[in-house]
Amino acid sequence: MINHVLFDFDGTLIDTNELIICALKESVKSVLGKEVTHDDLMAVLGKYLDEQMKYFDEEKHEKMVQLYKEYYRAHQDTMVKKFSGIDELLMNLKQSGRKIAITSAKGRGGIMHGLELFNIKQYIDFIVSAYDVENNKPHPESVYKALDFFKCDKENMILVGDSPYDIQCGINADIKTALVSWTIFSPEKFEGIRPDYILQKPSDLIEIVKVKI
C-alpha cells in the first residue's frame, strides 16, 4: 500500500525553471563576467545552491549565492508558475488519506513561499528542506527523515521528482520512484537510472497509487 508520497519541489510541483536559470545566469555573470552555457546548466541544476555556485568558482561562490537569492526573491512572485494538474493531484491524494511530504534542495523559506503563493500549503504534512539534512541528494537522508517522521515502512512510500538526483535518492533509500515527464533534464542525464514509473501528467500518480492499493 503506497500511502506516503514524497515530492521534490522545484521542477516537480512548482515551475521555477525559468526563474532558477535566470538567477543562475545573472549571478554568475555579475560576479565572474561569464555566460552560463547549456552544459553548465545540465551540470548544476537539481543540486544544492552552494554546490551549484562552487561549480563555477570555489572562492567566489558565496557572493554568487547572495546575488542568486536576491534575484530569486525579487522575481519569484511574477516568474514562478504552478504545473497544470498539481492542485487536483494533491487534493485527490489528501482526500484519499495519503500523507504528503516535500524533500527538496531548496531552503524552507522558499518552499513555504511557493506553497502559500499557490495555496497548496494545506496539503503538505512534512517538509525536508536543504538545511534539514547533512547529506544532499542523491544521498537518501531526506527520505530517511520522512520515514522516521511518518513511522512507515519503505514499501508504503514513493518519491516523485524531476531530476536524476531525486530518482537516485529514492533508489538509494530502496523506495518506489516516479519521474515526471515535464523535467527539463535531458534524457542522457538519466542513463543508468531507472525510475519505477514515468508520469506523463500529474493524474498518472493517482492511478499508480490506486493500483497499488
N, C-alpha and C positions, 0 to 999 in steps of 0.2 A: 504494500500500500504506500503510494507516494503522497504524503500529506504535509510535506515541508518543502517549500520552494525557495531557493536562493537565487537572487537576481544580481548580476552586475548592474551598474547604474549608467554610466556614460556609454552611449552607443547601443545600449540594450533596452532600457526603459525610456531614457530621455535622449533626444537627438542633440548632442552637444558637439558633434563632429566639426561643423564649420567653425564654431567658436574656439574649440581647442586648437585647431590648425592655425587659425588666425593669431591666437595668443602666442603660440609657439613661434610662429614666423616673426611676429613683431618683437618679441622679447629677445630672440636670438639676433635679429638684425640690429636692434638698438645697441646691444652690448658688444657683439662681435663684428658687426658690419657685413655679415654674410647671409646669403639666401639659403633657406631650408629646402632641400630637394625632396622629391617623392621617396627616394631611397632612405633619406633621413627619417621621414615620417613613418615609413614602414618599420624602421628600426626602433623607434621610441614609443609609438602610440600603444596605449594599453599599459605602459609601465608607470611607476610612481613618479611624481613630478621631479623630485630630486634626481632620480636616475635619468630621467629624460634630459635634464639640463647638464648633468655630468657627462652625458654622451657628447655634447657639443663643446664643453670646456669645464674641466675639473675645478680650476681656480676661480672662475667667474660664475659658477653655477648659481650661487646664492643671489646674486644680483638679477640674473635671468628669472629665477623663481619669483622674486619680488615683483618684477615687471609683468610677468605672466599673470600673477594673481590680481594685480591692479587692472590689467586689461580685461581679464575674465569678469571681474566684479562690475566693471563699467559697462559691459555689453551683455551680461547674462540675461537680463530681462527682455531684450529685443532679439537676440540671436539664438537662444535655446528654444527648441521645439519638443513636442511630445510625439512619439511614434503612433501612428494610427492603430487603434485597436487595443492599446495598453489599458485604458480605463476599463473596458469590457472584460479584459483578461483578469485584471486584479480583482474586480468586483465579483466575477464568477468564482475565482479561487477562494475568496474570502467567504462568500455565501455558502460554498460547499464545505466550509470548515477547515480549509488549509491554513497553515501558518506560513507567513511570508517574511523573508529577510533580504537585506541588501548586503552584499560583500563587495566592496569597491576600493579601487586605488585612489579614490577621491577623499578629501577631508570631510569631516562630519558637517561642517558649516555649509559647504557647497551642496552636499546631499540634501540637507534639510531645506535649503533654499529652493532647490528644484522640486522637492516633494510638495512644499507649500505653494510654489508658483503654479503648479498644475493640479493642486487639490487632490493629491493621491496619498498624502501622509497617513490617512486613517487606515490604509490597507496594510501598513508595514508594522510588523511585530518586533523586529530586531534589526540593528544596523551594526555592521563591522566596517569601520572606515579605515583609511590609510594609516591613521595614527593609533589604531587599536591593536595593531599586530607588530611583532618584531621582525617577522619574515614575510616578505611580499610574495604575491602570486608570481610564479606558479606553485610556490610552497603552499601546502594545504592548511596552514594555521588558521586562516579565516573560516574555513569550513569546520575545523575542529571547534572553534569558538561557538559557531552556530549549533553544532551538535551538542555541545555542553549546555548551551542556554536552553535548547528545546528538550533536552533529555530524550532524544530519539535515536533510533538505530540508523545506520548508514543506508539500509535498504529503503528507508522511508523518505529519502531526500534526493532532490535533483538540483543541479546548478545550471542556470541559464546565462549565457554570456555571448559576447561578440568577438572576443579576442582569443588568440591561441593560449594566452596566459590563463584566461578563465577556464577553458576546457582542460588544459593540463592540470590546473589546480584541482578540479573535480576528479580527474583521473587519479591524481596522486593521493587524494583522500578516499578513493575507492567508492565514489558515489556516482549516480547517473548524471549524464551531462547532455545539454541541448545547445546547439549553436544556432544563433539567429541568422537568417539569410540576408538581413539588412546590414551586416557587418561591412565596414569599409576596408577590412584587411583583404589582401589578395590571396587567392587560393594556395599559392606556394607557401604562405606562412603557416598553413595547417598541415603541411606534409608530415606524415608520421603521427599525426594527432587525429584520433578518430572519436568524435562525439557519438553518443548513443542515438541522438536524434538531431535532425536539422529542421528548424521551424521556418516554413515559408511565410507564415503570418502568425501573429500572436495567438490567435484562437487555436492553432495546432496544438499548443501546450495543453489546452483544456481537454482535447481528445486523448492525448497521451496519458494524462493523469487519470481520466475516466477509465481507459483501457486497463491501466494498472490496478484499478480497484475491482 
